[in-house]
């Protein structure tokens, strides 16, 4: 099975409710297909994070590929 790692950032323009529905669609598509699965990692980065932390993401938030 092919596992795809997906970063999930429920941002400010596309809200958490839209992102959560997208995750549901991806999970269902993987279930139907059977050859792929997704591993989701959720990050809290957005305006609320910025207001609390004074930065858009953690210092180690972006790693080179």
Long-range contacts (C-beta under 8 A, 24 or more apart in sequence): 1-34, 1-35, 1-36, 1-37, 2-35, 2-36, 2-37, 3-36, 3-37, 3-38, 3-39, 4-36, 4-37, 4-38, 4-39, 5-38, 5-39, 5-41, 6-38, 6-39, 6-40, 6-41, 7-41, 7-43, 8-40, 8-41, 8-42, 8-43, 9-42, 9-43, 9-45, 9-46, 10-42, 10-46, 11-45, 11-46, 12-46, 12-47
